[in-house]
Amino acid sequence: MKEDAMLNNIIIRLAVYYITWLLILNAIFHIFPEILYYVAQERERIFVGSSLDSGADPPIPLGNIQEGVNRLADPEHTIPVVVALVLAFGVTLPITWVYAWTHPPKKYSQAFVQTLLVIPVAISLVVFLVKGSLALAFSLAGIVAAVTFRLSLKSTIEGVYMFMVIGIGLAAGTQLTTVAYLASLAFVTITLSVWKINYGAQPPVLSGWRIVSPDHSVQTSGTKATGNSYDARIEVHTTKVETAQKATAQILKSGTKQWQVADVIEKEDGTAIVVYDV
């Protein structure tokens, strides 16, 4: 029961997940160091080739099935693909968790979560497909543009999620395993932090060049607030504070049970805001 309660803590769950991933990858690379060689060779083929076609495998003649089967079983070709797919899926999974945890039920979309999880895997495969063909790369760009045009997002933050998983898919497909891992970890950390502190919930209130608290209550007439509760706050924008206060006082006396001047905010342009609690 205690272990279940600990895993229900989202911070602990994410920490355990990322540390476990790191330990598993480290163990696999130590037991099978040739995996790192194949991954490095594939990365060099992508980034160091003299031309776009230099990294492409030579075409297999028609009817030479045996050669195709041998190439499929060759770890030099299969291991980088498997590493890219597993990495793309593994580091994207916690991003889908964060989306589910931080989105209210009314805005939550199961289809979008599933899309986030699948897209990096698909992009990793596509990177292997187009890296040796300029024509395929341009054809794919047209297809992606058409699909993106049909994709509708409910909020701007969903666009950020989508952009992030696309980047992870590209990093995994190009064998940049460290970039994919750290990008996922950083995105999850920043997103949870912004959500937890409710960043940007209230815009700052400026008085000239100073930032003032919106809840700051000052009696400009010299009398302090009585401590009674008020139901609403009214702001009167004016260029003549005394005249506005007199006119507003007449209206508030006849239309409210109690009221007080909460604050007077003077701006650099000569205008002022008189704040009332009613």
Residue pairs with C-beta under 8 A, 6 or more apart in sequence:
6 12
7 13
7 16
10 97
10 101
10 192
11 192
13 97
14 94
14 97
14 188
14 192
17 93
17 94
18 94
18 181
18 185
21 90
21 91
21 181
22 181
25 177
28 35
29 35
29 36
34 75
35 79
35 83
38 75
38 76
38 79
38 80
39 79
39 80
39 83
39 175
39 177
40 175
41 76
41 80
42 80
42 175
43 174
43 175
43 176
45 54
45 55
45 131
46 55
46 131
46 174
46 175
47 174
49 55
52 131
52 132
52 133
52 134
52 137
53 132
53 133
53 134
55 131
55 132
56 131
56 132
56 133
57 71
57 77
57 132
60 67
60 68
60 71
61 67
71 77
72 78
80 128
80 175
81 125
81 128
83 175
83 177
84 124
84 125
84 127
84 128
84 172
84 173
84 175
85 121
85 124
85 125
85 172
87 124
87 172
87 177
87 180
87 181
88 120
88 121
88 123
88 124
88 168
88 169
88 172
88 173
88 180
89 117
89 120
89 121
91 120
91 168
91 172
91 180
91 181
91 183
91 184
91 185
92 116
92 117
92 120
92 165
92 168
92 184
93 117
94 184
94 188
95 116
95 161
95 164
95 165
95 168
95 184
95 187
95 188
96 113
96 116
96 117
98 188
98 191
98 192
99 112
99 113
99 116
99 161
100 108
100 113
101 192
102 191
102 192
102 195
107 154
107 155
109 154
112 153
112 154
112 158
112 161
115 162
116 161
116 162
116 165
119 162
119 165
119 166
119 169
120 165
120 166
120 168
120 169
120 172
121 169
122 169
123 166
123 169
123 170
123 172
123 173
124 169
124 172
124 173
125 173
126 140
126 173
127 169
127 170
127 173
127 174
128 173
129 136
129 140
130 136
130 137
130 140
151 162
153 159
153 162
164 183
164 187
167 183
168 180
168 183
168 184
171 177
171 179
171 180
171 183
172 180
193 199
202 214
204 211
205 211
205 212
205 213
205 214
205 265
206 212
206 267
207 265
207 266
207 267
208 266
208 267
208 268
209 268
212 263
212 265
216 263
217 225
217 262
217 263
217 277
218 262
218 263
218 264
219 225
219 260
219 261
220 261
220 263
220 264
221 261
225 260
225 262
225 277
226 260
228 258
230 258
230 259
230 260
230 277
230 278
231 278
232 277
232 278
233 262
233 275
233 276
233 277
233 278
234 248
234 275
234 276
234 278
235 273
235 274
235 275
235 276
236 244
236 248
236 273
236 274
236 275
236 276
237 271
237 272
237 273
238 244
238 271
238 272
238 273
238 274
239 270
239 271
239 272
241 264
241 266
241 272
241 274
244 274
245 261
245 274
248 274
248 276
252 259
252 276
252 278
253 259
256 278
258 278
259 276
259 277
259 278
260 276
260 277
261 274
261 275
261 276
262 275
262 276
262 277
263 273
263 274
263 275
264 272
264 273
264 274
264 275
265 272
265 273
265 275
266 272
267 273
